[in-house]
Amino acid sequence: MPSPRVYDERHDAILRAALSVVEDSGPEAVSMASLGRMTGLSRPAIYQYFASREHVLGELVINEMADLSNEIDRLMRGISDPLEQVRIWVHYCLAHLSSANHRIIRQISLESLPEDQRGMTRAMHALFMTSLISPLGDLGSENPTAVSSMIFGSVAAAAERIDRGAYFVDEAKALERFVLASLDGSA
């Protein structure tokens, strides 16, 4: 068994290789053999780090969700106005959901995620949503969990419009106005 530092370096190298394959050729092109070639590890050695290609892809999804949650928390740190926290959440979430990288990760989560990692992504999504639920509660929302789901649905719809060619700036402005106006009456 390699040292913890070597293990971590190889683990990260496998994930970087998988992301590169996904970006170049799509998730279906990821195989343990291709990851071995790209990292200099044997195909059987890759199995010391991941149980299957689906688990490699699943970890890409989990890492992306962790990065999104951490970035939202970083952006909102130090901001005390709950309405501004909601605006930041909406804007950054839209930028993230409409990115090319997220489209790839979303495809993986829909097609290739093992069941054990589905539970992890659901838990991470719930944790991510708390950064919206909390300011909604501070604004006096009677049901911040339901309102946060509605806002997330609006963000996802705007991201789909951007995917189909709508201009990001226009969609972001309209979405922010829509969400903030709906909260003006303390949703």
C-alpha positions as CSV (number, residue, x, y, z in Angstrom):
1,M,0.0,0.0,0.0
2,P,1.5,3.4,-0.9
3,S,2.1,6.1,1.7
4,P,-0.9,8.4,2.4
5,R,0.7,11.2,0.4
6,V,1.4,9.0,-2.6
7,Y,-2.1,7.5,-2.3
8,D,-3.6,11.0,-2.3
9,E,-1.5,12.1,-5.3
10,R,-2.5,9.1,-7.3
11,H,-6.1,9.4,-6.4
12,D,-6.1,13.1,-7.5
13,A,-4.2,12.2,-10.7
14,I,-6.9,9.6,-11.6
15,L,-9.7,12.2,-11.0
16,R,-7.8,14.8,-13.1
17,A,-7.4,12.3,-15.9
18,A,-11.1,11.4,-15.7
19,L,-12.1,15.0,-15.9
20,S,-9.9,15.5,-18.9
21,V,-11.4,12.5,-20.7
22,V,-14.9,13.7,-19.8
23,E,-14.2,17.2,-21.1
24,D,-12.6,15.9,-24.3
25,S,-14.8,12.9,-25.2
26,G,-17.7,12.7,-22.7
27,P,-18.3,10.4,-19.7
28,E,-18.8,7.3,-21.8
29,A,-15.1,7.5,-22.8
30,V,-13.9,7.0,-19.3
31,S,-12.5,3.5,-18.7
32,M,-10.1,2.1,-16.1
33,A,-7.7,1.3,-19.0
34,S,-7.8,4.9,-20.3
35,L,-7.2,6.2,-16.7
36,G,-4.3,3.8,-16.3
37,R,-2.7,5.0,-19.6
38,M,-3.1,8.7,-18.6
39,T,-1.8,8.3,-15.1
40,G,1.0,5.7,-15.7
41,L,-0.8,3.3,-13.4
42,S,-1.8,-0.2,-14.4
43,R,-5.5,-0.9,-14.9
44,P,-5.6,-3.2,-11.9
45,A,-3.9,-0.4,-9.8
46,I,-6.7,2.0,-10.6
47,Y,-9.0,-0.4,-8.8
48,Q,-7.0,0.2,-5.6
49,Y,-8.4,3.7,-5.7
50,F,-11.9,3.2,-7.2
51,A,-14.3,0.3,-7.3
52,S,-15.5,1.1,-10.9
53,R,-15.4,3.7,-13.6
54,E,-18.8,4.8,-12.3
55,H,-17.3,5.5,-8.9
56,V,-14.6,7.6,-10.5
57,L,-17.3,9.6,-12.3
58,G,-19.4,9.8,-9.1
59,E,-16.5,11.3,-7.2
60,L,-16.3,14.0,-9.9
61,V,-19.9,14.8,-9.1
62,I,-19.3,14.8,-5.4
63,N,-16.3,17.0,-5.7
64,E,-18.2,19.5,-7.9
65,M,-21.0,19.7,-5.3
66,A,-18.5,20.3,-2.5
67,D,-16.7,23.0,-4.6
68,L,-20.1,24.7,-5.3
69,S,-21.1,24.6,-1.6
70,N,-17.7,25.9,-0.4
71,E,-17.7,28.8,-2.9
72,I,-21.3,29.8,-2.0
73,D,-20.3,29.8,1.7
74,R,-17.2,31.8,0.9
75,L,-19.1,34.4,-1.1
76,M,-21.8,34.8,1.6
77,R,-19.3,35.0,4.5
78,G,-19.4,38.4,6.2
79,I,-22.7,39.5,4.5
80,S,-25.3,40.1,7.1
81,D,-28.2,41.3,4.8
82,P,-30.3,38.1,4.1
83,L,-31.7,39.6,0.9
84,E,-28.2,40.2,-0.4
85,Q,-27.3,36.6,0.6
86,V,-30.2,35.3,-1.4
87,R,-29.2,37.5,-4.4
88,I,-25.6,36.2,-4.2
89,W,-26.8,32.6,-3.9
90,V,-29.1,33.0,-6.9
91,H,-26.5,34.7,-9.1
92,Y,-23.6,32.3,-8.3
93,C,-25.8,29.3,-8.5
94,L,-27.0,30.4,-12.0
95,A,-23.5,30.9,-13.1
96,H,-22.5,27.5,-11.9
97,L,-25.5,25.6,-13.3
98,S,-25.2,27.2,-16.7
99,S,-21.5,26.4,-17.0
100,A,-20.3,23.8,-19.5
101,N,-18.5,21.9,-16.7
102,H,-21.8,21.6,-14.8
103,R,-23.6,20.2,-17.9
104,I,-21.1,17.4,-18.1
105,I,-21.3,16.7,-14.3
106,R,-25.1,16.7,-14.5
107,Q,-25.0,14.2,-17.4
108,I,-22.8,12.0,-15.2
109,S,-25.2,12.3,-12.2
110,L,-28.2,11.3,-14.4
111,E,-26.5,8.4,-16.2
112,S,-23.6,6.9,-14.3
113,L,-23.9,7.6,-10.5
114,P,-23.8,4.4,-8.4
115,E,-26.5,4.2,-5.7
116,D,-24.1,4.7,-2.8
117,Q,-22.9,7.9,-4.3
118,R,-26.5,9.1,-5.1
119,G,-27.2,9.2,-1.4
120,M,-24.0,11.2,-0.8
121,T,-25.0,13.7,-3.6
122,R,-28.5,14.1,-2.1
123,A,-27.0,14.8,1.3
124,M,-24.6,17.3,-0.2
125,H,-27.4,19.0,-2.2
126,A,-29.4,19.3,1.1
127,L,-26.4,20.9,2.8
128,F,-25.9,23.3,-0.2
129,M,-29.6,24.3,0.1
130,T,-29.2,25.3,3.7
131,S,-27.1,28.3,2.6
132,L,-30.4,29.6,0.9
133,I,-32.8,28.3,3.5
134,S,-31.1,30.2,6.3
135,P,-31.5,33.7,4.9
136,L,-35.0,32.9,3.8
137,G,-35.8,32.1,7.4
138,D,-34.2,35.4,8.4
139,L,-36.5,37.2,6.0
140,G,-39.5,35.7,7.7
141,S,-40.5,33.1,5.2
142,E,-43.1,30.8,6.7
143,N,-41.7,27.8,4.8
144,P,-38.1,28.5,3.8
145,T,-37.5,24.9,2.6
146,A,-40.4,25.0,0.1
147,V,-39.4,28.5,-1.0
148,S,-35.8,27.5,-1.5
149,S,-36.9,24.6,-3.7
150,M,-39.0,27.0,-5.8
151,I,-36.0,29.4,-6.1
152,F,-33.7,26.5,-7.1
153,G,-36.3,25.4,-9.7
154,S,-36.3,29.0,-11.1
155,V,-32.5,29.0,-11.2
156,A,-32.4,25.6,-13.0
157,A,-35.0,26.9,-15.5
158,A,-32.9,30.0,-16.2
159,A,-29.8,27.8,-16.6
160,E,-31.6,25.7,-19.2
161,R,-32.6,28.9,-21.1
162,I,-28.9,29.9,-21.1
163,D,-28.0,26.4,-22.4
164,R,-30.4,27.0,-25.3
165,G,-28.7,30.3,-26.2
166,A,-30.2,33.0,-23.9
167,Y,-27.8,35.7,-22.8
168,F,-26.5,35.1,-19.3
169,V,-26.6,38.7,-18.2
170,D,-30.2,39.1,-19.3
171,E,-31.3,35.9,-17.6
172,A,-29.4,36.7,-14.4
173,K,-31.0,40.2,-14.1
174,A,-34.5,38.8,-14.8
175,L,-34.0,35.9,-12.3
176,E,-32.7,38.2,-9.6
177,R,-35.6,40.6,-10.0
178,F,-38.1,37.8,-10.0
179,V,-36.7,36.2,-6.9
180,L,-36.2,39.4,-4.9
181,A,-39.6,40.7,-5.9
182,S,-41.2,37.5,-4.7
183,L,-39.4,37.8,-1.4
184,D,-40.4,41.5,-1.0
185,G,-43.7,40.3,0.4
186,S,-41.9,37.8,2.7
187,A,-42.7,34.6,0.8
